[in-house]
């Protein structure tokens, strides 16, 4: 963490701009925004039509003059102006007036591990455009670890996996810092895409964009293991005719398609463990891996990790909001650094 806890305690608002959802925590009020990172724009007039959940429902259902935009990709702001407009509407007039009363509004934001300077600058500019005089950046891995209650400040190893929509971040933490970490460009979206491609190639079926995630959960039954129904009925559109069609899909084959992107995640876990000092790996054998992020709720992912690593795997109580709650805990002063008394020489 490049910023001190003392600096974070001076912040008034914490923002987690994710590829899937945007979350805002206001000091004294708690979590005030938890909406999809989506905005719908009228391309003829440039006006904003909808943001959040309503805009997400419009995906794939709009006339040609309405564009559904996603201003955040992989935890990085790719369209600063649209991100600012989206945040303004998500916060609402009342809350924005309340924040404007602060004489020197300070904000804190999560950034992906090893985010490049341009990505960090885009996040800062987005919040400065909303009135923040100063923006503090915190690594998502540390914020998430604090949010799910891991003893980050202690001299013991804790391993965290942040399963996002576009990326998966894995790290070993000790003494409030990252010992070793890796960021993999595979997340929940890649798993969705694997299902879409399998159905297109093997069944010539196109799925509605809104149905992928519910289908993904339904196919797994009791998890990624070979359990549950052998066949599943799936409704979609025929690639050739464009007509609605229902096909019976072999769930075992779909599970196999999903395993392909998850292999990269397992490789990332192995790399982090190989780069970790032996003493810390010994700690992890008892503590295991803590999973956070929206994609951590994928049924059976924890069992697969447990089988591949032989370590205990836990899912946080509220995995999807751990990062912003961790930032909020730092803002509220609930996290105290471990004080090391200098030895008398």
C-alpha positions in Angstrom: 0.0 0.0 0.0 1.6 3.2 -1.2 -0.6 5.5 0.9 -0.6 5.6 4.7 -3.6 4.8 6.9 -3.4 8.3 8.3 -4.0 9.8 4.8 -6.9 7.4 4.2 -8.6 8.4 7.4 -8.8 12.0 6.0 -10.8 10.8 3.0 -14.5 11.3 2.8 -15.5 8.9 0.1 -14.2 5.5 -1.3 -14.9 4.3 -4.8 -14.4 0.8 -6.3 -14.7 1.2 -10.1 -15.0 -2.4 -11.3 -15.6 -3.8 -14.8 -18.9 -5.3 -13.7 -20.1 -3.1 -10.8 -19.3 0.4 -9.3 -19.5 0.7 -5.6 -19.3 3.9 -3.5 -18.7 4.1 0.3 -19.3 7.4 2.1 -17.8 8.0 5.5 -20.5 8.0 8.1 -23.1 6.6 5.7 -21.7 3.3 4.6 -22.2 1.7 1.2 -24.4 4.0 -0.8 -24.0 2.8 -4.4 -23.7 -0.8 -5.7 -24.8 -0.8 -9.4 -23.5 -2.3 -12.7 -20.9 -0.1 -14.4 -23.1 0.5 -17.4 -24.5 3.7 -19.0 -27.0 4.1 -21.9 -26.5 7.1 -24.2 -28.6 8.7 -26.9 -26.0 9.1 -29.8 -28.1 11.7 -31.6 -28.3 14.1 -28.6 -25.4 12.9 -26.4 -27.8 12.7 -23.4 -27.6 10.0 -20.8 -30.7 7.8 -20.8 -30.0 5.4 -18.0 -27.2 4.1 -15.7 -26.7 1.1 -13.5 -29.2 -1.8 -13.5 -31.6 -0.2 -15.9 -28.9 0.5 -18.5 -27.7 -3.2 -18.1 -31.2 -4.4 -18.9 -31.0 -2.4 -22.1 -28.0 -4.4 -23.4 -28.8 -6.0 -26.7 -32.3 -4.5 -26.7 -31.8 -1.0 -27.9 -32.5 0.8 -31.2 -29.5 1.9 -33.3 -29.4 5.4 -31.8 -28.9 4.2 -28.2 -25.5 3.0 -27.3 -24.9 1.0 -24.1 -21.4 1.9 -22.9 -19.1 0.3 -20.3 -16.6 3.0 -19.2 -14.6 0.6 -17.0 -12.7 -2.5 -18.3 -10.6 -4.8 -16.2 -10.6 -2.3 -13.3 -9.3 0.5 -15.5 -11.3 3.5 -16.6 -11.3 3.5 -20.4 -13.7 6.4 -20.9 -13.2 9.1 -18.3 -16.0 11.4 -19.3 -18.6 8.6 -19.4 -17.3 7.3 -16.1 -17.8 10.7 -14.5 -21.3 11.1 -15.9 -22.2 7.6 -14.7 -20.9 8.3 -11.2 -22.8 11.6 -11.0 -26.1 9.9 -11.8 -25.4 6.9 -9.5 -24.6 9.2 -6.6 -27.7 11.4 -7.1 -28.2 15.1 -6.5 -28.7 14.9 -2.7 -25.5 13.0 -2.0 -23.5 15.1 -4.4 -24.6 18.3 -2.7 -23.7 16.7 0.6 -20.2 15.9 -0.6 -19.7 19.3 -2.2 -20.1 20.9 1.3 -16.8 19.3 2.3 -14.1 22.1 2.2 -11.5 19.8 0.7 -13.1 16.7 -0.6 -10.7 13.7 -0.5 -11.4 10.4 -2.2 -9.9 6.9 -2.1 -10.1 4.4 -4.9 -9.1 0.8 -5.6 -6.6 0.1 -8.4 -5.7 -3.3 -9.8 -2.3 -4.8 -8.8 0.5 -3.3 -10.9 -1.8 -1.0 -12.7 0.2 1.2 -15.1 0.5 5.0 -14.5 -2.0 5.8 -17.3 -4.6 3.6 -15.7 -3.9 5.2 -12.3 -4.2 8.6 -13.8 -7.5 7.8 -15.5 -8.9 6.8 -12.1 -7.6 10.0 -10.4 -9.0 12.2 -13.2 -12.4 10.5 -13.0 -12.7 11.4 -9.3 -11.2 14.9 -9.7 -13.8 15.6 -12.2 -16.4 14.8 -9.5 -15.0 17.5 -7.2 -12.3 15.5 -5.3 -9.3 17.8 -4.4 -7.1 14.8 -3.6 -7.3 11.1 -4.6 -5.5 8.3 -2.7 -5.0 5.0 -4.6 -5.0 1.6 -2.8 -4.2 -1.8 -4.3 -7.3 -3.8 -4.7 -5.6 -6.8 -3.1 -5.0 -5.0 0.2 -8.4 -3.4 0.3 -10.1 -6.7 -0.3 -8.0 -8.5 2.3 -9.0 -5.8 4.9 -12.6 -6.0 3.8 -12.9 -9.7 4.4 -11.2 -9.5 7.8 -7.8 -11.0 7.1 -5.0 -10.1 9.6 -3.1 -8.1 7.0 -0.9 -6.2 9.4 0.4 -9.3 11.2 3.7 -11.1 10.4 1.9 -14.1 9.1 1.0 -15.1 5.5 -2.5 -14.6 4.2 -3.4 -15.5 0.6 -6.2 -13.8 -1.2 -7.7 -14.3 -4.7 -9.8 -11.5 -6.1 -12.0 -13.0 -8.8 -13.3 -10.1 -10.9 -15.2 -9.9 -14.1 -12.2 -9.2 -16.3 -9.2 -10.2 -14.2 -8.2 -12.5 -11.4 -5.6 -11.2 -8.9 -3.8 -13.5 -6.5 -1.4 -12.4 -3.8 0.3 -13.4 -0.5 0.3 -10.6 2.1 2.3 -10.1 5.2 3.0 -7.1 7.5 0.5 -5.0 5.5 2.3 -5.4 2.2 2.2 -7.7 -0.9 5.0 -10.3 -0.8 4.2 -11.8 -4.2 1.3 -11.3 -6.5 0.1 -12.0 -10.1 -2.7 -10.6 -12.2 -4.3 -12.9 -14.8 -6.5 -11.5 -17.6 -9.1 -14.2 -17.0 -12.3 -13.6 -15.0 -16.0 -14.2 -15.0 -16.4 -12.7 -18.5 -13.9 -15.2 -19.9 -16.0 -18.0 -18.4 -19.1 -16.6 -19.9 -17.4 -16.3 -23.3 -16.3 -19.9 -23.1 -19.9 -21.0 -22.7 -21.0 -18.7 -25.6 -18.3 -20.1 -27.9 -19.0 -23.7 -27.1 -22.8 -23.3 -27.8 -22.0 -21.5 -31.1 -19.5 -24.0 -32.4 -21.1 -27.2 -31.3 -24.8 -26.3 -31.4 -25.0 -23.3 -33.7 -26.9 -21.4 -31.0 -26.6 -17.7 -30.0 -27.4 -16.9 -26.4 -29.0 -13.6 -25.3 -26.4 -11.6 -23.4 -28.5 -11.4 -20.2 -28.8 -15.2 -19.9 -25.2 -16.2 -19.8 -24.5 -15.9 -16.1 -27.8 -17.6 -14.9 -27.1 -20.4 -17.4 -23.5 -20.7 -16.1 -24.9 -21.2 -12.6 -27.7 -23.6 -13.7 -25.2 -25.8 -15.7 -23.1 -26.4 -12.7 -25.8 -27.9 -10.5 -23.9 -28.8 -7.4 -20.6 -27.4 -8.7 -17.9 -27.8 -11.3 -17.7 -31.5 -10.4 -19.5 -34.1 -12.6 -22.8 -33.9 -10.7 -26.2 -32.7 -11.5 -28.3 -33.3 -14.6 -26.6 -34.9 -17.6 -28.5 -32.8 -20.1 -29.8 -29.3 -19.9 -32.4 -27.5 -22.1 -31.0 -24.2 -23.4 -33.0 -21.5 -25.3 -31.4 -19.3 -27.9 -31.3 -18.2 -31.5 -30.3 -20.4 -34.4 -27.1 -19.0 -36.1 -28.3 -19.9 -39.6 -32.1 -19.2 -39.6 -32.2 -16.5 -36.8 -35.2 -18.3 -35.3 -35.7 -19.2 -31.7 -34.5 -22.8 -30.9 -34.2 -25.0 -27.9 -31.3 -27.6 -27.7 -30.3 -30.2 -25.2 -26.7 -29.7 -24.1 -24.4 -32.2 -22.5 -23.5 -30.5 -19.2 -20.2 -32.4 -18.9 -19.0 -30.9 -22.2 -19.9 -27.4 -21.0 -18.0 -28.0 -17.8 -15.0 -29.0 -19.8 -15.2 -25.8 -21.8 -15.3 -23.8 -18.6 -12.3 -25.6 -17.2 -10.1 -24.2 -20.0 -10.0 -20.6 -18.8 -9.9 -21.7 -15.2 -6.6 -23.6 -15.9 -4.9 -20.1 -16.2 -6.2 -19.3 -12.7 -4.7 -22.5 -11.3 -1.4 -21.7 -13.0 -1.4 -18.2 -11.4 -1.9 -19.8 -7.9 1.0 -22.1 -8.6 3.3 -19.2 -9.7 2.4 -17.2 -6.5 3.2 -20.2 -4.3 6.5 -20.9 -6.1 7.6 -17.3 -5.7 6.6 -17.2 -2.0 9.3 -17.7 0.8 9.0 -21.2 2.4 8.1 -19.9 5.9 5.1 -18.1 4.5 4.0 -21.1 2.5 4.0 -23.1 5.7 1.5 -20.5 7.2 -0.7 -20.9 4.1 -0.9 -24.6 4.6 -3.0 -23.9 7.7 -4.8 -20.7 6.7 -5.5 -21.5 3.1 -6.8 -19.2 0.3 -9.5 -16.5 0.8 -11.6 -15.9 -2.3 -13.4 -12.6 -2.9 -15.0 -10.9 -5.8 -18.2 -11.6 -7.7 -16.8 -14.5 -9.6 -15.8 -16.2 -6.4 -19.5 -17.3 -6.1 -19.1 -19.6 -9.2 -20.3 -22.9 -7.8 -17.6 -25.5 -7.4 -14.6 -23.1 -8.0 -13.6 -23.4 -4.4 -13.7 -27.2 -4.6 -11.6 -27.2 -7.7 -8.9 -25.0 -6.1 -9.0 -27.2 -3.0 -8.4 -30.3 -5.1 -5.6 -28.6 -7.1 -3.6 -27.1 -4.2 -4.4 -29.3 -1.3 -5.0 -26.2 0.8 -8.1 -25.0 2.6 -10.2 -22.6 0.5 -12.6 -20.1 2.0 -15.1 -17.7 0.4 -15.6 -14.4 2.1 -18.9 -13.6 3.7 -19.8 -10.8 1.2 -17.2 -11.5 -1.5 -18.5 -9.0 -4.0 -18.2 -5.9 -1.8 -15.0 -6.8 0.1 -12.8 -4.2 -1.7 -15.0 -1.2 -1.0 -15.8 -2.3 2.5 -12.0 -2.6 3.1 -11.5 0.9 1.9 -14.4 2.0 4.1 -12.9 0.4 7.2 -9.6 2.3 6.5 -11.6 5.6 6.1 -13.4 5.0 9.4 -10.2 4.3 11.2 -11.1 0.7 12.1 -7.7 -0.6 10.9 -4.7 0.1 13.1 -1.1 -0.6 11.9 1.1 -2.9 14.0 3.4 -0.7 16.1 7.0 -1.9 16.2 8.9 -0.4 19.2 12.5 0.2 18.3 15.0 -1.8 20.3 17.2 0.2 22.7 20.7 0.0 21.3 
